[in-house]
Amino acid sequence: MNAPPIFKFENTYAGLPERFHQRIDPTPVAAPRLIRLNEDLARALGLDPAAIAMPEGVSILAGNRVAPTSVPIAMAYAGHQFGNFVPQLGDGRAILLGELGGRDLHLKGAGQTRFSRRGDGRAALGPVLREYIISEAMAALGIPTTRTLAAVATGETVMRDAPLPGAVLARVAASHIRFGTFEYFGARRDTEGLRILADYAIARHYPHCRDAANPYRAFFDSVIAAQAELIAKWLLVGFIHGVMNTDNMTISGETIDFGPCAFMDFYNPKQVYSSIDRMGRYAYGNQPTMAHWNLVCLAETLVPLLAETEEAGLREAEDAMSAFAPRFESAYLAGLTRKAGLGSSDEDIALVQSLLGLMAADGADFTLTFRRLADAVRHPGQEATVRTLFKTPAALDGWLETWRTRLTPAAASTMRAVNPAFIPRNHLVEEALTAATALGDFGPFERLLEVITRPFNDQPGREVYSLPPRPEQVVHATFCGT
Protein backbone atom coordinates (compact mmCIF):
# COMPACT_ATOMS: atom_id res chain seq x y z
CA MET A 1 0.00 0.00 0.00
CA ASN A 2 1.44 3.38 -1.02
CA ALA A 3 1.97 6.02 1.66
CA PRO A 4 -0.29 9.09 1.36
CA PRO A 5 1.36 12.11 -0.31
CA ILE A 6 3.08 14.53 2.02
CA PHE A 7 1.67 17.54 0.18
CA LYS A 8 -1.70 17.64 -1.56
CA PHE A 9 -1.47 20.74 -3.71
CA GLU A 10 -4.09 22.63 -5.62
CA ASN A 11 -2.76 24.70 -8.51
CA THR A 12 -5.36 27.36 -9.26
CA TYR A 13 -2.89 30.12 -10.16
CA ALA A 14 -1.05 27.74 -12.47
CA GLY A 15 -4.39 27.32 -14.25
CA LEU A 16 -4.42 30.98 -15.32
CA PRO A 17 -3.23 31.82 -18.87
CA GLU A 18 0.42 31.23 -19.74
CA ARG A 19 1.30 34.93 -19.75
CA PHE A 20 0.70 34.99 -15.98
CA HIS A 21 3.64 32.74 -15.16
CA GLN A 22 6.39 30.43 -16.31
CA ARG A 23 6.01 26.69 -15.74
CA ILE A 24 9.38 25.64 -14.27
CA ASP A 25 10.70 23.14 -11.74
CA PRO A 26 13.02 24.21 -8.92
CA THR A 27 16.72 23.66 -9.49
CA PRO A 28 18.05 20.84 -7.25
CA VAL A 29 20.64 21.62 -4.60
CA ALA A 30 23.71 19.64 -3.59
CA ALA A 31 22.95 18.48 -0.05
CA PRO A 32 19.60 19.54 1.42
CA ARG A 33 19.41 19.55 5.20
CA LEU A 34 16.47 20.72 7.28
CA ILE A 35 17.47 23.58 9.55
CA ARG A 36 14.11 24.18 11.13
CA LEU A 37 10.52 23.14 10.54
CA ASN A 38 7.61 25.24 11.81
CA GLU A 39 5.62 22.34 13.22
CA ASP A 40 2.70 24.43 14.47
CA LEU A 41 2.23 26.00 11.04
CA ALA A 42 2.56 22.62 9.36
CA ARG A 43 -0.25 21.23 11.48
CA ALA A 44 -2.38 24.31 10.80
CA LEU A 45 -1.99 23.55 7.09
CA GLY A 46 -3.11 19.97 7.62
CA LEU A 47 0.39 18.57 7.15
CA ASP A 48 2.24 15.91 9.11
CA PRO A 49 5.43 17.46 10.57
CA ALA A 50 7.06 14.05 10.96
CA ALA A 51 6.54 13.26 7.28
CA ILE A 52 7.85 16.64 6.17
CA ALA A 53 11.02 16.13 8.23
CA MET A 54 11.75 12.84 6.45
CA PRO A 55 14.17 12.88 3.46
CA GLU A 56 11.32 12.89 0.91
CA GLY A 57 9.66 15.91 2.53
CA VAL A 58 12.93 17.81 2.85
CA SER A 59 13.77 17.10 -0.79
CA ILE A 60 10.48 18.73 -1.84
CA LEU A 61 11.13 21.78 0.35
CA ALA A 62 14.66 22.07 -1.05
CA GLY A 63 13.42 21.85 -4.64
CA ASN A 64 15.16 18.54 -5.36
CA ARG A 65 11.90 16.73 -5.93
CA VAL A 66 8.55 17.89 -7.30
CA ALA A 67 5.54 16.56 -5.41
CA PRO A 68 3.16 14.58 -7.65
CA THR A 69 0.36 17.09 -7.06
CA SER A 70 2.51 20.20 -7.65
CA VAL A 71 2.60 22.35 -10.79
CA PRO A 72 5.56 24.65 -10.02
CA ILE A 73 5.52 28.14 -11.56
CA ALA A 74 7.37 31.45 -11.41
CA MET A 75 4.88 34.31 -11.26
CA ALA A 76 5.08 37.36 -13.53
CA TYR A 77 4.82 40.84 -12.05
CA ALA A 78 6.16 44.37 -12.47
CA GLY A 79 6.69 47.07 -9.87
CA HIS A 80 7.72 50.54 -8.83
CA GLN A 81 11.06 50.21 -7.04
CA PHE A 82 11.95 53.33 -5.05
CA GLY A 83 9.59 55.26 -7.31
CA ASN A 84 10.95 53.94 -10.61
CA PHE A 85 8.76 51.65 -12.69
CA VAL A 86 10.23 48.36 -13.86
CA PRO A 87 7.81 46.72 -16.35
CA GLN A 88 9.04 43.18 -15.75
CA LEU A 89 10.28 41.78 -12.46
CA GLY A 90 8.68 38.46 -11.53
CA ASP A 91 9.87 35.55 -9.42
CA GLY A 92 13.56 35.62 -10.18
CA ARG A 93 14.56 33.23 -7.41
CA ALA A 94 11.26 31.93 -6.10
CA ILE A 95 8.89 29.23 -7.33
CA LEU A 96 5.28 28.65 -6.32
CA LEU A 97 4.74 24.94 -5.68
CA GLY A 98 0.96 25.25 -5.33
CA GLU A 99 -1.71 25.88 -2.71
CA LEU A 100 -2.45 24.07 0.52
CA GLY A 101 -5.91 24.76 1.89
CA GLY A 102 -6.06 27.95 -0.13
CA ARG A 103 -2.61 29.21 0.95
CA ASP A 104 0.46 29.36 -1.27
CA LEU A 105 3.62 27.38 -0.60
CA HIS A 106 6.50 29.22 -2.18
CA LEU A 107 10.19 28.30 -2.30
CA LYS A 108 12.53 31.26 -2.07
CA GLY A 109 16.02 30.52 -3.39
CA ALA A 110 14.75 27.76 -5.70
CA GLY A 111 16.86 28.62 -8.74
CA GLN A 112 16.82 30.75 -11.85
CA THR A 113 13.71 31.52 -13.89
CA ARG A 114 13.13 33.66 -16.96
CA PHE A 115 12.58 36.56 -14.54
CA SER A 116 16.00 36.28 -12.88
CA ARG A 117 17.57 39.28 -14.67
CA ARG A 118 21.17 38.08 -14.24
CA GLY A 119 20.52 36.88 -10.67
CA ASP A 120 21.71 33.48 -9.52
CA GLY A 121 18.26 32.41 -8.33
CA ARG A 122 19.60 31.40 -4.94
CA ALA A 123 19.27 32.66 -1.38
CA ALA A 124 21.88 32.98 1.34
CA LEU A 125 21.38 31.47 4.78
CA GLY A 126 21.36 34.79 6.65
CA PRO A 127 18.41 36.38 4.81
CA VAL A 128 16.48 33.11 5.02
CA LEU A 129 16.88 33.00 8.80
CA ARG A 130 16.04 36.72 9.03
CA GLU A 131 12.76 36.15 7.20
CA TYR A 132 12.00 33.20 9.45
CA ILE A 133 12.56 35.27 12.58
CA ILE A 134 10.76 38.42 11.49
CA SER A 135 7.78 36.75 9.84
CA GLU A 136 7.12 34.57 12.86
CA ALA A 137 7.51 37.55 15.17
CA MET A 138 4.95 39.44 13.10
CA ALA A 139 2.53 36.53 13.29
CA ALA A 140 2.93 36.34 17.07
CA LEU A 141 2.25 40.07 17.31
CA GLY A 142 -1.03 39.57 15.46
CA ILE A 143 0.02 41.36 12.28
CA PRO A 144 -1.09 39.94 8.91
CA THR A 145 1.99 38.35 7.41
CA THR A 146 3.42 35.65 5.26
CA ARG A 147 4.78 32.78 7.35
CA THR A 148 7.78 30.47 7.23
CA LEU A 149 7.12 26.75 7.04
CA ALA A 150 10.77 25.69 6.90
CA ALA A 151 14.37 26.71 6.31
CA VAL A 152 16.56 24.22 4.44
CA ALA A 153 20.34 24.41 4.01
CA THR A 154 21.49 23.61 0.47
CA GLY A 155 25.07 22.47 1.04
CA GLU A 156 26.09 25.03 -1.58
CA THR A 157 27.76 28.42 -1.52
CA VAL A 158 26.25 31.59 -2.96
CA MET A 159 28.29 34.63 -3.91
CA ARG A 160 27.26 38.04 -2.63
CA ASP A 161 29.93 40.41 -1.37
CA ALA A 162 31.59 37.24 -0.09
CA PRO A 163 30.88 33.51 -0.34
CA LEU A 164 27.98 32.57 1.93
CA PRO A 165 26.20 29.33 2.82
CA GLY A 166 23.04 28.82 0.77
CA ALA A 167 19.52 28.02 1.93
CA VAL A 168 15.93 27.75 0.72
CA LEU A 169 12.97 29.33 2.52
CA ALA A 170 9.56 27.64 2.31
CA ARG A 171 7.11 30.52 2.62
CA VAL A 172 3.36 30.35 3.15
CA ALA A 173 1.07 33.20 2.08
CA ALA A 174 -2.61 33.89 1.52
CA SER A 175 -1.32 34.41 -2.02
CA HIS A 176 1.61 36.04 -3.76
CA ILE A 177 -0.49 38.44 -5.84
CA ARG A 178 1.13 41.84 -5.54
CA PHE A 179 0.27 45.37 -6.58
CA GLY A 180 2.99 44.79 -9.15
CA THR A 181 1.11 41.81 -10.57
CA PHE A 182 -1.64 44.20 -11.65
CA GLU A 183 0.96 46.69 -12.88
CA TYR A 184 2.44 43.99 -15.11
CA PHE A 185 -0.79 43.73 -17.09
CA GLY A 186 -1.58 47.42 -16.84
CA ALA A 187 1.75 48.34 -18.42
CA ARG A 188 0.94 46.05 -21.34
CA ARG A 189 -2.58 47.49 -21.71
CA ASP A 190 -3.80 43.94 -21.27
CA THR A 191 -7.30 44.68 -20.01
CA GLU A 192 -8.36 41.08 -20.43
CA GLY A 193 -5.43 39.98 -18.25
CA LEU A 194 -6.35 42.61 -15.65
CA ARG A 195 -9.91 41.36 -15.56
CA ILE A 196 -8.85 37.74 -15.23
CA LEU A 197 -6.46 38.66 -12.43
CA ALA A 198 -9.02 40.82 -10.61
CA ASP A 199 -11.68 38.12 -10.86
CA TYR A 200 -9.21 35.58 -9.48
CA ALA A 201 -8.15 37.88 -6.62
CA ILE A 202 -11.78 38.61 -5.74
CA ALA A 203 -12.70 34.94 -5.69
CA ARG A 204 -9.69 34.07 -3.55
CA HIS A 205 -9.46 37.01 -1.13
CA TYR A 206 -12.62 39.11 -1.23
CA PRO A 207 -15.49 36.88 -2.38
CA HIS A 208 -18.04 39.27 -0.87
CA CYS A 209 -17.17 41.73 -3.64
CA ARG A 210 -18.71 39.52 -6.33
CA ASP A 211 -22.21 40.56 -5.28
CA ALA A 212 -21.46 44.30 -5.22
CA ALA A 213 -22.94 46.69 -7.79
CA ASN A 214 -19.37 47.36 -8.95
CA PRO A 215 -17.26 44.32 -7.95
CA TYR A 216 -13.97 45.92 -9.01
CA ARG A 217 -14.63 49.07 -7.01
CA ALA A 218 -15.57 46.92 -4.02
CA PHE A 219 -12.36 44.97 -4.52
CA PHE A 220 -10.24 48.12 -4.57
CA ASP A 221 -12.06 49.44 -1.49
CA SER A 222 -11.21 46.18 0.29
CA VAL A 223 -7.53 46.36 -0.66
CA ILE A 224 -7.34 49.97 0.55
CA ALA A 225 -8.92 49.02 3.88
CA ALA A 226 -6.55 46.07 4.33
CA GLN A 227 -3.50 48.22 3.63
CA ALA A 228 -4.63 51.02 5.95
CA GLU A 229 -5.08 48.53 8.79
CA LEU A 230 -1.77 46.81 8.02
CA ILE A 231 0.36 49.96 8.00
CA ALA A 232 -1.24 51.11 11.25
CA LYS A 233 -0.28 47.80 12.83
CA TRP A 234 3.30 48.18 11.57
CA LEU A 235 3.68 51.59 13.16
CA LEU A 236 2.18 50.46 16.44
CA VAL A 237 4.99 47.94 16.98
CA GLY A 238 7.77 50.09 15.51
CA PHE A 239 8.21 48.00 12.36
CA ILE A 240 10.03 49.44 9.35
CA HIS A 241 9.65 47.41 6.17
CA GLY A 242 12.55 49.02 4.34
CA VAL A 243 11.50 48.20 0.75
CA MET A 244 7.85 49.17 0.35
CA ASN A 245 7.98 48.87 -3.41
CA THR A 246 4.76 47.95 -5.21
CA ASP A 247 6.12 44.46 -5.89
CA ASN A 248 6.40 44.02 -2.12
CA MET A 249 2.79 44.91 -1.31
CA THR A 250 0.21 42.13 -1.40
CA ILE A 251 -3.40 42.35 -2.49
CA SER A 252 -4.35 40.23 0.54
CA GLY A 253 -2.97 42.77 3.02
CA GLU A 254 -0.23 40.51 4.36
CA THR A 255 3.31 41.67 5.06
CA ILE A 256 5.74 40.15 2.57
CA ASP A 257 9.47 40.14 1.79
CA PHE A 258 11.53 40.72 4.92
CA GLY A 259 14.75 41.98 3.40
CA PRO A 260 16.32 45.08 4.99
CA CYS A 261 13.50 45.40 7.51
CA ALA A 262 13.86 46.11 11.21
CA PHE A 263 12.05 46.92 14.43
CA MET A 264 12.88 50.37 15.72
CA ASP A 265 14.75 50.62 19.00
CA PHE A 266 14.86 54.31 19.94
CA TYR A 267 11.82 56.23 18.76
CA ASN A 268 12.55 58.36 15.72
CA PRO A 269 9.96 58.99 12.98
CA LYS A 270 12.80 59.44 10.47
CA GLN A 271 14.46 56.13 11.36
CA VAL A 272 15.84 54.16 8.40
CA TYR A 273 17.74 50.88 8.61
CA SER A 274 17.75 49.72 5.00
CA SER A 275 21.17 50.16 3.43
CA ILE A 276 19.57 50.78 0.03
CA ASP A 277 17.12 53.46 1.24
CA ARG A 278 19.62 56.30 1.09
CA MET A 279 17.01 59.06 0.83
CA GLY A 280 14.74 57.80 3.58
CA ARG A 281 11.83 57.11 1.24
CA TYR A 282 10.61 54.25 3.42
CA ALA A 283 11.51 55.68 6.83
CA TYR A 284 9.29 54.67 9.76
CA GLY A 285 7.10 57.77 9.63
CA ASN A 286 6.88 57.82 5.82
CA GLN A 287 5.24 54.40 5.56
CA PRO A 288 1.61 55.64 5.50
CA THR A 289 2.45 58.11 2.73
CA MET A 290 4.25 55.44 0.75
CA ALA A 291 1.35 53.01 1.16
CA HIS A 292 -0.94 55.70 -0.27
CA TRP A 293 1.50 56.24 -3.16
CA ASN A 294 1.57 52.51 -3.89
CA LEU A 295 -2.22 52.34 -3.84
CA VAL A 296 -2.34 55.16 -6.40
CA CYS A 297 -0.12 53.03 -8.65
CA LEU A 298 -2.56 50.15 -8.22
CA ALA A 299 -5.50 52.47 -8.86
CA GLU A 300 -4.03 53.51 -12.20
CA THR A 301 -4.03 49.91 -13.39
CA LEU A 302 -7.63 49.34 -12.26
CA VAL A 303 -9.13 52.34 -14.07
CA PRO A 304 -10.22 50.27 -17.13
CA LEU A 305 -12.14 47.92 -14.83
CA LEU A 306 -13.76 50.53 -12.59
CA ALA A 307 -16.03 52.12 -15.22
CA GLU A 308 -16.85 52.10 -18.92
CA THR A 309 -14.92 55.28 -19.67
CA GLU A 310 -11.49 56.41 -18.52
CA GLU A 311 -12.89 59.60 -17.04
CA ALA A 312 -15.46 57.73 -14.99
CA GLY A 313 -12.85 55.16 -13.96
CA LEU A 314 -10.56 57.89 -12.69
CA ARG A 315 -13.40 59.37 -10.63
CA GLU A 316 -14.05 55.97 -9.08
CA ALA A 317 -10.35 55.53 -8.30
CA GLU A 318 -10.03 58.98 -6.74
CA ASP A 319 -13.17 58.48 -4.66
CA ALA A 320 -11.87 55.14 -3.41
CA MET A 321 -8.45 56.59 -2.56
CA SER A 322 -10.02 59.32 -0.42
CA ALA A 323 -10.83 56.63 2.16
CA PHE A 324 -7.23 55.60 2.84
CA ALA A 325 -6.05 58.47 5.04
CA PRO A 326 -9.04 58.50 7.42
CA ARG A 327 -9.07 54.71 7.58
CA PHE A 328 -5.37 54.61 8.46
CA GLU A 329 -5.60 57.46 10.96
CA SER A 330 -8.57 55.89 12.72
CA ALA A 331 -6.80 52.52 13.05
CA TYR A 332 -3.49 54.08 14.10
CA LEU A 333 -4.86 56.50 16.70
CA ALA A 334 -7.18 53.89 18.20
CA GLY A 335 -4.20 51.55 18.55
CA LEU A 336 -1.94 54.27 19.90
CA THR A 337 -4.34 55.30 22.66
CA ARG A 338 -4.86 51.63 23.57
CA LYS A 339 -1.09 51.27 23.93
CA ALA A 340 -1.15 54.11 26.47
CA GLY A 341 -4.23 52.80 28.30
CA LEU A 342 -6.25 55.86 27.31
CA GLY A 343 -9.64 56.54 25.80
CA SER A 344 -10.34 57.96 22.37
CA SER A 345 -11.02 61.63 23.12
CA ASP A 346 -9.07 64.40 21.46
CA GLU A 347 -7.39 65.07 24.81
CA ASP A 348 -6.27 61.43 25.06
CA ILE A 349 -4.92 61.46 21.52
CA ALA A 350 -3.02 64.69 22.19
CA LEU A 351 -1.60 63.22 25.41
CA VAL A 352 -0.17 60.09 23.78
CA GLN A 353 1.15 62.12 20.86
CA SER A 354 2.95 64.38 23.32
CA LEU A 355 4.56 61.24 24.76
CA LEU A 356 5.90 60.38 21.30
CA GLY A 357 7.36 63.87 21.13
CA LEU A 358 9.12 63.37 24.45
CA MET A 359 10.38 59.96 23.33
CA ALA A 360 11.80 61.37 20.10
CA ALA A 361 13.48 64.27 21.89
CA ASP A 362 15.04 62.03 24.53
CA GLY A 363 15.82 58.91 22.49
CA ALA A 364 13.56 56.63 24.51
CA ASP A 365 13.10 53.05 23.45
CA PHE A 366 9.75 52.63 21.64
CA THR A 367 8.84 49.12 22.76
CA LEU A 368 10.07 49.32 26.35
CA THR A 369 8.48 52.71 27.07
CA PHE A 370 4.99 51.36 26.42
CA ARG A 371 5.65 47.99 28.07
CA ARG A 372 6.96 49.61 31.24
CA LEU A 373 3.99 51.96 31.30
CA ALA A 374 1.81 48.85 31.19
CA ASP A 375 3.73 47.40 34.11
CA ALA A 376 3.43 50.67 36.02
CA VAL A 377 -0.36 50.54 35.74
CA ARG A 378 -0.39 47.13 37.40
CA HIS A 379 2.23 48.09 39.98
CA PRO A 380 1.93 51.77 40.98
CA GLY A 381 5.26 53.27 41.83
CA GLN A 382 7.13 51.59 38.99
CA GLU A 383 7.15 54.73 36.87
CA ALA A 384 10.84 54.98 37.73
CA THR A 385 11.52 52.13 35.30
CA VAL A 386 9.96 54.24 32.54
CA ARG A 387 11.88 57.37 33.52
CA THR A 388 15.23 55.56 33.19
CA LEU A 389 14.59 55.16 29.45
CA PHE A 390 14.81 58.94 28.98
CA LYS A 391 18.01 60.97 28.86
CA THR A 392 16.34 63.62 31.03
CA PRO A 393 13.92 61.64 33.22
CA ALA A 394 12.40 64.76 34.77
CA ALA A 395 11.00 65.71 31.37
CA LEU A 396 8.52 62.86 31.73
CA ASP A 397 7.23 63.72 35.20
CA GLY A 398 4.50 66.13 34.16
CA TRP A 399 3.28 63.76 31.49
CA LEU A 400 3.12 60.83 33.92
CA GLU A 401 1.07 62.87 36.37
CA THR A 402 -1.53 63.75 33.72
CA TRP A 403 -1.50 60.21 32.31
CA ARG A 404 -2.38 58.71 35.67
CA THR A 405 -5.55 60.82 35.82
CA ARG A 406 -6.74 59.71 32.38
CA LEU A 407 -6.20 55.94 32.45
CA THR A 408 -9.18 53.80 31.52
CA PRO A 409 -10.45 51.23 34.05
CA ALA A 410 -9.33 48.40 31.77
CA ALA A 411 -5.83 49.79 31.20
CA ALA A 412 -4.08 47.23 33.39
CA SER A 413 -5.17 44.37 31.15
CA THR A 414 -5.47 46.04 27.76
CA MET A 415 -2.04 47.63 27.79
CA ARG A 416 -0.22 44.34 28.34
CA ALA A 417 -2.25 42.76 25.56
CA VAL A 418 -1.04 45.28 22.97
CA ASN A 419 2.45 46.19 24.20
CA PRO A 420 5.00 43.42 23.61
CA ALA A 421 7.89 42.86 25.96
CA PHE A 422 9.92 41.19 23.21
CA ILE A 423 10.55 42.11 19.61
CA PRO A 424 13.33 40.80 17.33
CA ARG A 425 15.88 43.42 18.31
CA ASN A 426 18.23 44.20 15.45
CA HIS A 427 21.40 43.46 17.37
CA LEU A 428 20.03 40.10 18.53
CA VAL A 429 18.95 39.19 15.02
CA GLU A 430 22.41 40.03 13.70
CA GLU A 431 24.07 38.01 16.44
CA ALA A 432 21.91 35.01 15.59
CA LEU A 433 22.60 35.29 11.86
CA THR A 434 26.33 35.72 12.37
CA ALA A 435 26.52 32.67 14.64
CA ALA A 436 24.63 30.55 12.11
CA THR A 437 26.45 31.69 8.96
CA ALA A 438 29.97 32.05 10.33
CA LEU A 439 30.05 29.29 12.94
CA GLY A 440 27.24 26.93 12.01
CA ASP A 441 25.81 27.58 15.47
CA PHE A 442 21.99 27.75 15.35
CA GLY A 443 21.58 28.03 19.12
CA PRO A 444 21.15 31.83 19.17
CA PHE A 445 18.64 31.58 16.29
CA GLU A 446 16.58 28.96 18.12
CA ARG A 447 16.61 30.84 21.42
CA LEU A 448 15.65 34.14 19.80
CA LEU A 449 12.85 32.48 17.87
CA GLU A 450 11.49 30.91 21.05
CA VAL A 451 11.43 34.28 22.81
CA ILE A 452 9.91 36.45 20.07
CA THR A 453 7.09 34.04 19.31
CA ARG A 454 5.74 34.72 22.82
CA PRO A 455 6.08 38.50 22.72
CA PHE A 456 3.47 39.47 25.32
CA ASN A 457 4.50 36.95 27.98
CA ASP A 458 6.80 37.67 30.87
CA GLN A 459 9.77 35.35 30.41
CA PRO A 460 11.82 35.30 33.62
CA GLY A 461 15.52 34.86 32.98
CA ARG A 462 15.26 36.22 29.45
CA GLU A 463 15.09 39.92 30.27
CA VAL A 464 18.20 40.57 28.16
CA TYR A 465 16.10 39.90 25.06
CA SER A 466 13.84 42.84 25.95
CA LEU A 467 16.58 45.42 26.43
CA PRO A 468 17.64 47.99 23.84
CA PRO A 469 21.16 47.71 22.47
CA ARG A 470 24.14 49.18 24.22
CA PRO A 471 25.92 51.83 22.10
CA GLU A 472 28.41 49.31 20.75
CA GLN A 473 25.55 46.95 19.80
CA VAL A 474 23.46 49.39 17.77
CA VAL A 475 22.74 48.17 14.23
CA HIS A 476 22.73 51.08 11.81
CA ALA A 477 22.00 49.27 8.55
CA THR A 478 20.26 46.12 7.36
CA PHE A 479 20.78 44.58 3.95
CA CYS A 480 18.77 43.04 1.13
CA GLY A 481 19.43 39.35 0.55
CA THR A 482 19.71 39.66 -3.22
Secondary structure, DSSP 4 states (H G I P E B T S, - for coil): -PPPPS---B-TGGGS-GGGEEE-PPPP-SS-EEEEE-HHHHHHTT--HHHHTSHHHHHHHHTSS--TT---EEE---EEETTEEES----SSEEEEEEETTEEEEEET----TT-TT--S-EEHHHHHHHHHHHHHHHHTT--B-EEEEEEEEEEEEESSSEEEEEEEEEEES---BHHHHHHHHHTT-HHHHHHHHHHHHHHH-GGGGGSSSHHHHHHHHHHHHHHHHHHHHHHTTEE-S---GGGBBTT--B---SS-EE-SB--TT---BTT-TT-TT-GGGHHHHHHHHHHHHHHHHHHHHSSSHHHHHHHHHHHHTTHHHHHHHHHHHHHHHHTT--SSHHHHHHHHHHHHHHHHHT-BHHHHHHHHHHHHHSTTTHHHHHTTSSSGGGGHHHHHHHHHH--TTHHHHHHHHS-S----HHHHHHHHHHHHHH---HHHHHHHHHHTSTTS--TT-GGGGSPPPGGG----B----
